[in-house]
Amino acid sequence: MNGTINVAIDGPSGAGKSTVARLAAGKLGYVYVDTGAMYRALALACIRKGLDPEDETGIVKICQESDVTISYKGGEQVVLLDGENVNSLIRSEEVSRMTSPVSAYPQVREKLLKLQRNLAAEHNVIMDGRDIGTNVLPKASPKIYLTASVKTRAARRYSEQQERGLDCTPEEIEKDIEERDYRDMHRECAPLTIAEGAVLLDTSDMNIDEAVNEVIKIIDRCKA
Ligand code: DC
């Protein structure tokens, strides 16, 4: 181990990973690393260039040319795409839809892997994503697989999108979540799977506070 504490949280879209990981990291004084946001920033760069999700050559080129960096402002992760703070631009359904295919290309993943491992080597982190426990930080301890039913996840994402004033229907969100789950779990490169030794946490019947407390308990048990 490199001396820093590395906690991995993986799981499907909309399971509440980001919120739970961010709050748990805040309580423990660790840095929260949202790897989905990094992939989202690259997807945004591809959308801006008008690229087709199937255009691997074009996507890999744009991703390699784009600079993604992470900084922290008042404890919040800020994703910079070529120096521009894109936090407020990467949560739309359009970006979500593009991120799934973009993140499936091995050369795109290779680029972000280095950035993610460097952050974990420098700080105590709770890092969330799809392949953190299986691939990015195989020595992370604990590894947590956070999930919830498709219905629960769709309902949560729908109310988030409503709060942001974004136009969509619950049916569209549910269909999107199912498609994204399938793609994230069945891609060749670093698919979403439950890491060996991961603790399974189903948050379908938990509110945020309960889920955060469960995560902290799992982390504490690991330290003991
Ligand atoms: O966690 P999220 O919804 O922000 O992730 C957006 C997309 O990025 C999702 O389709 C899966 C992909 N992703 C990934 O492939 N690997 C990660 N470590 C994080 C996200």
Residues whose N, C-alpha, C, O or C-beta is under 5 A from the ligand:
A	BS01	DC	S13 T35 G36 A37 Y39 S96 T99 S100 S103 D128 G129 R130 D131 R180 D184
